[in-house]
Amino acid sequence: MSRLARRDFLKFSSIGALAAAGFGASGCATESRRTVGGRPVLQVWAWDRNSRGQWHQNAWRRYRQQNNPDFELEFVYLPFEQLHDKILVAAMAGSGGPDICDIEISRFGNYVRGEPMFVDMGPELHRRNLVDQFYVPSALDPWSYRRGIYGIGSEQNTCLMCYRADLYEDAGVTTPIGSWDQLAEEARRYRRDTGRYLVDVEYLDWGEWWMFTLQQGGGFFDEAGMPRVADEYGIRTVEFRRKAVEDGWAMLSSNLESDSPQHFAALGNGTVATVFGPPWLFSGNTQSYLPETAGKWRLQPFPRWDGGGASPSRAATWGGTGVCVTRSCPLPDEAVDFVIFMHTDIESVRFDFDQRQNFPTYRPAYAEPWLNEPAEFFRDQPVGALIGDYASEINNWYNSPFWPQVTQATLRAGITPGMRGDLEPAVAMQNAQEEALKVIDLATP
């Protein structure tokens, strides 16, 4: 493996208190720090030079022009795995780490065991009355733990239903689809009349389970950061999707990921007519893999879950990368100020949208005309407006230091055997809950 071995990775992340101490007073602040013109240089670590990196640098140019800061920034780009691993190693060593860094959502948990390794931005966000100016489930929840806010995410990953409108229309499918029960009825008829599938369901990845469980008000973790995968929402998601396969109106997908080339080939040739997911999937990947299908797609919110105490939400969130400030940073207030600026300066947000079609998490941006223009690929629907409108319905959720371990345990012991028919869904998800607790116990010193 090019990255840290799993046992070492767990070892590094399980001694959070020691690592955080290394990232505190004994960290980079005690090193001989490079200066430019008498101003200290803070390091920004990121893995994406040509995409997010351009947004970072443009925001820094604007920040310098407007604020004349008493520090400089140096941007360092590392491969994805290396960046996240080196931050853990630097925390243990007590030196050599970044001051500001990108942290991908699924890796965040490794940095909050014991004392978190990052500065809590919550007090400053609250002081400026900014928390409610963000779509919190995508912007702040992924980088929050036990009431602390340790990063800000820039990507509003509102998950929607994206469908081949041409195929729906040819088959007489009624839209918009209001409930999952209605979807089942339409999909049965579609399968009978066309021999193809309206939807497919994955069983070798946890993304779809996550979206549809969060939509109901569930998720992987409770407020204390402990697993909750076997509650009524987690079980209901597996039950509904397994029955869809057993009843013959949904195709069990063997693709390793819902955004694989094989999956998009099925969407392109009409084997499957619907995909569920966030903008990086339905707007980014769909247009990249299937440019010839421009004008054949439309978007709508998720169908609602009927009854069962589920939330009325019609959306979810999935994925993202946040910007964090390490506790070793000698100018934490200044660094936090820059991170907030990156995410709230309208022109910086627009640069990111223009460059990589990134829909922002900052609510005021959705009043801008450039974010509400019709999209030809989606039959002139105003995609930005839809993403913003349904972002308000996304349920809040909780992250945990054990996200990597629990997500994989849930997939291995619950989702895959439950979807494949090896076990009844309730049994499978209870097994997943027990397995998740075991891996937490093993990863806790």
C-alpha positions in Angstrom: 0.0 0.0 0.0 1.3 3.5 -0.9 -0.6 5.0 2.1 -0.2 4.2 5.8 -1.1 0.6 6.7 -4.5 0.4 8.3 -3.1 -0.6 11.7 -0.8 2.4 11.7 -3.6 4.6 10.5 -5.8 3.5 13.4 -2.8 3.8 15.8 -2.2 7.4 14.7 -5.8 8.4 14.8 -6.6 6.6 18.1 -4.2 8.7 20.2 -5.9 11.9 19.4 -5.1 13.6 22.7 -1.3 13.1 22.2 -1.5 14.1 18.5 -3.6 17.2 19.3 -1.0 18.2 21.9 1.6 17.9 19.2 -0.5 20.2 17.0 -0.8 22.6 19.8 1.7 24.7 21.7 4.6 22.4 20.8 3.8 22.3 17.1 4.9 24.5 14.1 4.6 27.6 16.2 8.0 26.8 17.8 9.8 26.1 14.5 11.8 28.7 12.7 9.1 30.1 10.4 9.9 31.6 7.0 9.0 35.2 6.6 8.5 37.4 3.5 9.0 41.1 4.0 8.9 40.5 7.8 5.5 38.8 7.5 5.2 35.1 8.7 4.3 32.6 6.0 1.4 30.2 6.7 1.2 27.0 4.8 -1.9 25.8 3.1 -2.0 22.1 2.2 -4.4 20.8 -0.5 -4.4 17.9 -3.0 -6.1 19.5 -6.0 -3.8 22.1 -7.6 -5.9 22.6 -10.7 -9.4 22.7 -9.3 -9.9 23.6 -5.6 -6.3 25.0 -5.6 -7.3 27.7 -8.1 -10.2 28.7 -5.9 -7.8 28.9 -2.9 -5.4 31.1 -4.7 -8.0 33.4 -6.2 -9.6 33.9 -2.8 -6.1 34.7 -1.3 -5.5 37.4 -4.0 -8.8 39.0 -3.2 -8.2 38.7 0.5 -4.8 40.4 0.2 -6.3 43.2 -1.9 -9.1 43.9 0.5 -7.5 43.3 3.9 -3.7 43.9 3.5 -3.0 41.0 6.0 0.2 40.8 8.1 0.9 37.3 6.9 1.6 35.5 3.6 0.4 32.1 2.4 2.3 29.3 0.7 0.3 26.7 -1.1 1.6 23.1 -0.9 -0.1 20.4 -3.1 0.1 16.7 -2.1 -1.6 13.5 -3.4 -4.9 12.9 -1.6 -3.8 10.0 0.5 -0.4 11.5 1.3 -1.9 14.8 2.4 -4.3 13.2 4.9 -1.7 10.7 6.2 1.1 13.4 6.6 -1.3 15.6 8.7 -1.7 12.7 11.1 2.1 12.0 11.2 2.9 15.7 11.7 0.4 15.8 14.6 2.2 12.9 16.3 5.7 14.5 15.6 4.6 17.9 16.9 5.9 19.7 13.9 6.0 19.8 10.1 2.3 20.1 9.5 0.1 22.8 7.7 -1.5 25.8 9.2 -4.6 25.6 6.9 -5.6 22.4 5.1 -8.3 20.7 3.0 -9.9 17.7 4.8 -12.2 15.4 2.8 -15.4 14.5 4.6 -14.7 10.8 5.1 -11.3 11.5 6.7 -12.4 14.1 9.2 -13.1 11.7 12.0 -9.5 10.6 12.2 -8.6 14.1 13.5 -11.1 14.4 16.3 -10.2 11.5 18.6 -9.3 12.9 21.9 -8.6 16.6 21.6 -9.4 17.8 18.1 -6.4 18.7 16.0 -8.2 21.8 14.5 -9.3 25.2 15.7 -13.0 25.4 16.6 -14.4 28.0 14.3 -17.8 27.9 15.9 -17.3 30.9 18.3 -16.2 33.2 15.4 -19.0 32.0 13.1 -21.6 32.6 15.8 -20.1 36.0 16.7 -20.5 37.1 13.1 -24.0 35.6 12.9 -22.8 33.4 10.0 -23.9 29.9 11.0 -27.4 30.4 9.7 -26.0 32.0 6.5 -24.7 28.5 5.5 -26.6 25.4 4.5 -25.4 23.7 7.6 -25.8 20.0 6.7 -23.3 20.4 3.8 -21.2 23.3 5.1 -20.7 22.6 8.8 -22.1 19.2 9.9 -19.4 17.2 8.2 -16.6 19.0 10.0 -18.4 19.3 13.4 -18.1 17.1 16.5 -19.6 17.5 19.9 -20.7 21.1 19.3 -17.4 22.2 17.8 -17.1 23.4 14.2 -13.6 22.5 12.9 -14.0 23.3 9.2 -16.2 24.8 6.5 -17.2 23.0 3.4 -17.7 24.9 0.1 -19.7 22.3 -1.8 -23.5 22.3 -1.5 -24.1 18.7 -2.2 -27.9 18.7 -2.3 -28.8 15.2 -3.5 -31.6 15.1 -6.0 -33.3 12.6 -8.4 -31.9 13.0 -11.9 -33.8 11.2 -14.7 -33.8 10.7 -18.4 -36.9 12.8 -19.3 -36.9 11.5 -22.9 -37.3 7.9 -21.7 -39.8 8.8 -19.0 -41.9 10.6 -21.6 -41.8 7.9 -24.2 -43.0 5.4 -21.5 -45.7 7.7 -20.1 -44.1 8.0 -16.6 -46.0 10.5 -14.5 -43.7 13.2 -13.1 -42.9 14.7 -10.7 -42.9 11.5 -8.6 -44.1 12.5 -5.2 -43.5 9.4 -3.0 -41.4 6.2 -3.0 -44.6 4.2 -3.3 -45.5 6.1 -6.5 -42.0 5.4 -7.8 -42.5 1.7 -7.2 -45.8 1.8 -9.2 -44.3 3.7 -12.0 -41.2 1.5 -12.1 -43.3 -1.7 -12.2 -45.2 -0.4 -15.2 -42.0 0.8 -16.9 -40.4 -2.6 -16.5 -43.5 -4.3 -17.9 -43.9 -2.0 -20.8 -40.3 -1.5 -21.9 -38.3 -4.4 -20.5 -35.9 -1.9 -19.0 -35.5 -0.5 -15.5 -36.5 2.9 -14.1 -33.9 2.5 -11.3 -31.1 0.3 -10.1 -29.9 -0.2 -6.5 -26.3 -0.7 -5.4 -25.2 -3.1 -2.8 -21.4 -2.9 -2.8 -21.3 0.8 -1.7 -23.0 2.7 1.1 -23.8 5.9 -0.7 -27.4 5.2 -1.6 -28.2 3.8 1.8 -26.7 7.0 3.3 -28.8 9.3 1.2 -32.1 7.6 1.7 -31.6 7.0 5.4 -30.5 10.6 6.0 -33.6 11.8 4.1 -35.7 10.1 6.7 -33.8 11.6 9.6 -31.4 8.7 10.2 -27.7 8.2 9.5 -24.6 6.4 10.6 -24.2 8.2 14.0 -26.1 9.7 16.9 -25.3 13.0 18.6 -22.7 11.3 20.8 -20.9 9.9 17.7 -22.0 6.3 18.3 -23.6 4.0 15.6 -27.3 4.1 15.0 -27.4 2.1 11.7 -30.0 -0.4 13.0 -32.8 2.1 13.8 -36.1 2.1 11.9 -34.7 4.4 9.1 -31.6 2.3 8.4 -33.6 -0.9 8.3 -36.4 0.6 6.2 -34.0 1.8 3.5 -32.6 -1.8 3.1 -36.1 -3.3 3.2 -37.5 -1.0 0.5 -34.6 -1.4 -1.8 -34.4 -5.2 -1.4 -38.1 -5.6 -2.1 -37.7 -3.5 -5.2 -35.2 -6.1 -6.5 -37.3 -9.1 -5.4 -40.4 -7.6 -7.0 -38.5 -7.2 -10.3 -38.8 -3.5 -10.8 -35.3 -2.5 -9.9 -32.0 -3.9 -11.1 -29.4 -5.0 -8.5 -26.3 -3.1 -9.6 -23.0 -4.9 -9.2 -20.9 -1.8 -9.9 -18.5 -1.1 -7.2 -19.6 2.6 -7.2 -22.7 4.3 -8.3 -20.6 6.8 -10.2 -18.5 4.2 -12.1 -18.1 4.3 -15.9 -20.2 1.1 -16.1 -23.1 2.8 -14.3 -23.1 5.8 -16.6 -23.0 3.4 -19.6 -26.2 1.9 -18.4 -27.7 5.4 -18.0 -26.5 6.4 -21.5 -27.9 3.3 -23.3 -31.2 3.4 -21.4 -30.8 0.2 -19.4 -31.5 2.4 -16.4 -33.3 5.8 -16.5 -32.6 7.4 -13.1 -29.7 8.3 -10.9 -29.8 9.7 -7.3 -27.1 11.8 -6.0 -25.3 15.2 -5.4 -24.3 17.7 -8.0 -20.8 16.2 -8.5 -22.6 13.1 -9.7 -25.7 14.3 -11.6 -24.2 17.6 -12.9 -20.5 16.9 -13.0 -20.1 13.2 -13.9 -23.2 12.9 -16.0 -22.2 15.7 -18.3 -18.6 14.4 -18.4 -19.5 10.7 -19.2 -22.6 11.4 -21.3 -22.3 14.7 -23.2 -24.4 13.3 -26.0 -27.4 13.1 -23.7 -27.6 16.9 -23.2 -31.2 18.1 -23.1 -32.5 14.7 -22.2 -32.3 15.0 -18.4 -34.5 16.7 -15.7 -34.1 17.0 -12.0 -36.7 16.7 -9.2 -36.4 16.2 -5.4 -36.4 12.7 -3.9 -39.8 11.1 -3.5 -41.1 11.4 0.0 -41.2 8.5 2.5 -44.8 7.9 3.5 -45.6 7.3 7.2 -43.3 5.5 9.6 -42.3 8.7 11.4 -39.9 9.7 8.6 -38.9 13.3 8.0 -40.8 15.1 5.2 -37.4 16.0 3.7 -37.0 15.5 -0.1 -33.2 15.7 -0.2 -30.0 14.7 1.4 -26.3 15.5 1.2 -23.3 13.4 0.3 -19.6 14.2 0.0 -17.5 17.3 0.3 -14.2 18.8 1.4 -13.7 21.3 4.2 -11.0 23.8 5.0 -9.6 23.6 8.5 -7.1 25.5 10.6 -4.7 23.4 12.7 -4.1 24.2 16.3 -0.4 24.6 15.6 -1.1 27.7 13.5 0.7 30.7 15.1 -2.0 33.1 13.8 -5.3 31.1 14.3 -7.6 34.1 14.3 -6.1 35.4 11.1 -6.3 32.0 9.4 -9.9 31.5 10.5 -10.7 35.0 9.1 -9.3 33.9 5.7 -11.1 30.6 5.7 -14.4 32.4 6.4 -13.6 34.9 3.7 -13.1 32.1 1.1 -16.6 30.8 1.7 -18.5 34.1 2.1 -16.9 36.5 -0.4 -19.4 36.4 -3.3 -16.8 36.9 -6.0 -14.6 34.1 -4.7 -17.6 31.9 -4.6 -18.5 32.8 -8.1 -14.9 32.1 -9.3 -15.3 28.5 -7.9 -18.7 28.1 -9.6 -17.4 29.4 -13.0 -14.3 27.3 -12.8 -15.7 23.9 -11.7 -19.5 24.2 -11.5 -19.3 24.1 -7.7 -22.6 25.1 -6.1 -21.8 27.0 -2.9 -22.9 26.4 0.7 -23.3 30.1 1.4 -27.0 31.0 1.3 -26.7 34.6 0.0 -25.0 33.4 -3.1 -28.3 31.9 -4.3 -29.7 35.4 -4.8 -27.2 36.0 -7.6 -28.4 35.7 -11.2 -25.4 33.8 -12.3 -26.4 30.9 -10.0 -29.9 30.7 -11.3 -29.5 30.6 -15.0 -31.2 27.8 -17.0 -29.0 24.8 -17.8 -29.3 23.4 -21.3 -28.2 19.9 -20.2 -31.3 19.7 -17.9 -33.8 21.1 -20.4 -33.3 24.7 -19.2 -34.1 24.0 -15.5 -32.4 26.5 -13.2 -30.2 23.9 -11.4 -28.7 26.3 -8.9 -32.2 27.4 -7.8 -33.2 23.8 -7.3 -30.1 23.0 -5.3 -30.6 26.0 -3.1 -34.4 25.4 -2.6 -34.0 21.8 -1.5 -30.9 22.4 0.5 -33.1 23.9 3.1 -34.9 20.5 3.6 -31.7 18.5 4.3 -31.7 17.0 7.8 -28.9 17.7 10.2 -26.6 14.8 11.0 -23.6 13.9 13.1 -20.0 12.9 12.2 -17.8 10.7 14.4 -14.2 9.8 15.0 -15.1 6.4 13.7 -16.6 7.3 10.4 -14.2 5.2 8.2 -14.6 2.1 10.4 -18.3 2.3 10.9 -19.2 3.0 7.2 -17.2 0.0 6.1 -18.6 -2.2 8.9 -22.2 -1.2 7.9 -21.5 -2.0 4.3 -19.8 -5.3 5.0 -22.1 -6.7 7.7 -25.4 -4.9 6.9 -26.0 -3.4 3.5 -24.4 -6.0 1.3 -25.9 -9.1 2.9 -29.2 -7.4 3.4 -29.5 -6.3 -0.2 -28.2 -9.6 -1.6 -30.8 -11.6 0.3 -28.3 -13.4 2.5 -30.0 -12.1 5.6 -33.3 -10.4 6.4 -32.7 -6.6 6.4 -33.4 -6.2 10.1 -31.0 -9.0 11.0 -28.4 -7.7 8.7 -28.5 -4.1 10.0 -28.5 -5.4 13.6 -25.4 -7.3 12.7 -23.9 -4.1 11.3 -24.7 -2.2 14.5 -22.9 -4.9 16.5 -20.0 -5.0 14.1 -19.7 -1.2 14.2 -19.5 -1.3 18.0 -16.8 -3.9 17.9 -14.6 -2.0 15.5 -15.0 1.1 17.7 -13.9 -0.9 20.7 -10.9 -2.3 18.8 -9.9 1.2 17.6 -10.2 2.8 21.1 -7.1 2.5 23.4 
